Amino acid sequence: MTRSTALHTDRYELTMLDAGLRDGTAHRRCVFEVFGRRLSGGRRFGVVAGTGRLLDAIRDFRFGDEELRFLRDNRIVDATTLDFLADYRFTGSITGYREGEIYFPGSPLLTIEGTFAEAVILETLALSVLNVDSAVATAAARMSVAAGDRPLAEMGSRRAGEESAVAAARAAYIAGFSATSNLEAGRRWGVPTMGTAAHAWTLLHDSEEDAFRSQIEALGTGTTLLIDTYDIAEGVRTAVRVAGTSLGGVRIDSGDLPIVAGEVRTLLDDLGARDTRITVTSDLDEFAIAALAASPVDSYGVGTSVVTGSGTPTAGLVFKLVARAATDGSWVPVAKASAQKASHGGRKAAFRTLDDGTATSELIVVSDGFEDLSTAAEHPDARPLQVPLMVAGEADAAALGPEGVVAARAHHARVRAELPVRALALSRSDPALPTEYVEA
């Protein structure tokens, strides 16, 4: 049975709805927007992730008997609002950046159009999905840049909540990781899974050799043996003695990795295991991966750092009302004007300007009306960034499920290739592209 997402909502969204139904403003047509005022953590670009998960969650945003009973018993809203929520279905439209797209400050990642009542109660759901997933994807993209052609595996499930772990594996895969240790991410989202044995396997046996022999018998010589439970050099010798020179790989999970990786490579080569791959783990982040670029490492496993956004666990996205219908039917741009939190009102269309295939700016066209802004006819050197994600309450099927993840991963690879070289540096900096606003 599908679990409702309706109470993944902050209380104030329902109290605003309650008051709006009383005074009639709840039925005004509105436009809300999800964007970030800045890139968190001094990152040079952000990566959109979580869109497919969010569309699924909006489809499951239903107030059933249990949800309504909770609201009634706790006197959160009145009887009229309970009746409204009992029949709630989002019937509006959502446009936005494709999942996997690169974004910058001010980028209108999602535009949600509907009545105030329909749209306002999606705020917490939208932000809780997009903020964490985009933070993970942004960190994962930086690690992918640092790793170059060497594959990355996500293995941070034990450092996240059980559902957060599944979402993090999905986001990391979209942004360039090759596999995950999380089986639910494999089942639910089609992310390739990997994994062999932990130190507990070696410690279970009477000797390291017994553990290696048992693993080889179960998984074959192509498996990867964990060689640092005891002495690393002896672990390498034992691994090759047991598996032969066709051993698939060894994993190093401790020590000064650049030095240890070099010593292990030399020893493997001396023993004739020249094709045996070396995987390193042990609290890696993008900086540690970059430091290993010159080392004889074949792949990386990343845990805590990727699932927590590598020190930036949220993308800092906000959900704001940017336009509303006036009583005469015209549209009124609205925006917060407070210090340090000012925003741009009005409906927007976004484009990525390009020079010979390299991105040069984020161009945002702002309208005080609702004329069609979806065409790039006036911007022939720019790529349109927004696509329909939900029309009349129906989600774009291509964005959902494992197929949506595959599409998002491919899109991310394409658009990351557009970035200028300066965007790929790991140091803290201003955004790699300027955000430019123009009037329609």
Beta strands, then each sheet from edge to edge (+ up, - down):
strand 1: 29-36
strand 2: 46-47
strand 3: 93-97
strand 4: 102-103
strand 5: 110-115
strand 6: 152-154
strand 7: 179-180
strand 8: 224-226
strand 9: 249-252
strand 10: 277-280
strand 11: 299-302
strand 12: 317-325
strand 13: 331-333
strand 14: 347-355
strand 15: 358-367
strand 16: 382-384
strand 17: 386-391
strand 18: 394-395
strand 19: 435-439
sheet 1: 13+ 12- 1+ 5- 3+ 17- 18+
sheet 2: 2+ 4-
sheet 3: 7+ 6+ 11+ 10+ 9+ 8+
sheet 4: 16+ 14- 15+ 19+
end
